[in-house]
Each structure stands twice: as structure tokens, then as C-alpha cells.
Amino acid sequence: MAKITLEFDGMDAVHEARTALDGTNWKNSMWALDQKLRSTTKHGISVLATNKEASDIEVEVAEKYREVIREILESYSLNMYVEYV
């Protein structure tokens, strides 16, 4: 099993440490957002109201936001679909 050690010096590094430790939470949050938008684009379920059919405009906007999310993640060399073993 691989082991990674992160070291942060001083109290000023608390923010950097928290950011490093929250990586999985950020990934899971982006995944959840993408899945909400996917429900709209694939199944026509409104993001705004549970059990309501999405309008054509809402589907288009959800599709565009999924593209934007992927572009942003790619620009940071991130991929929410990659599982590290």
C-alpha cells in the first residue's frame, strides 16, 4: 500500500492543509452536481423541482453546464471519472 505524507508548517498553512484534505469532498460534490444535470439531460427531470418534467430550455442549459464543468475540470487536469487504484 502506498503512503503519502503531507507536511504544512505553521498556523498559516491551515487553509492549505484543509484544501488538500477536502479534495475527495470537492470531487464528490462535482460528481453530484453533474449527476443532477445528467438527470435533466437524459431523463428530462427538472433540477429546480423534484418530480417535475424539465422544459426544453432547462435541458439545453443543463447540457451546456455539463460541458462547461468538463472544460473547467480539464483546464485544471482533473477528471471526476478517474478512479485511482
PyMOL commands that set and color helices and strands:
alter all, ss='L'
color gray80, all
select helices_A, chain A and resi 11-21+23-43+56-75
alter helices_A, ss='H'
color red, helices_A
deselect
rebuild
show_as cartoon
